[in-house]
Amino acid sequence: MKPQKMYAALLTSDLAAAEGWYTKLLGRGPDNRPMDTLVQWELFDQAGLALSADDEIAGRGVMFLYVDDVAAERRRLHALGIALGDDIEGDYSTLAQVRDPDGNLLTLATPPSRPFPPA
């Protein structure tokens, strides 16, 4: 297999409300609306985020996003009514977490300070 693109897919009970929340989080609206129960953001060339109200497409989940500056994102999101939890100092990154309105867990993390150990 040679995957070409990956979407993190999260389930939502109210697609319109989730679209609004993620529009605030990501700073822009979705790029695609392939069907009535699905919206997608193209985040990178090989990865995106999908929100779905169809439990056959997505399930409750978690998503990690690397950001340049967790503190700056905390301030930006706070101004929009999204409160990140306290900083978590990890072995490689500083992390902060928030749950979306459906309980999906999002972790913002600074890029790793050093390479991860090989598998």
URVEN-V90221 format. One line per field, one symbol per residue. ss: DSSP state (2 for helix, 1 for strand, 0 for the rest). psi: psi as a letter, one per 40 degrees, with the letter a starting at -180 (. if undefined). A space follows every 50 residues. Layout:
ss: ???
psi: ???
This chain:
ss: 00000111111000222222222222000001111001111100001111 11000000100111111002222222222000000001100001111110 0000111111000000000
psi: hgidihhhhiiidgdddddddddddeeiiidigdidehiihhdideiahh hieheediihaihhhhidhddddddddddeehhiiiihhiddihiiiihi eeehhhhhiiiheiiiii.
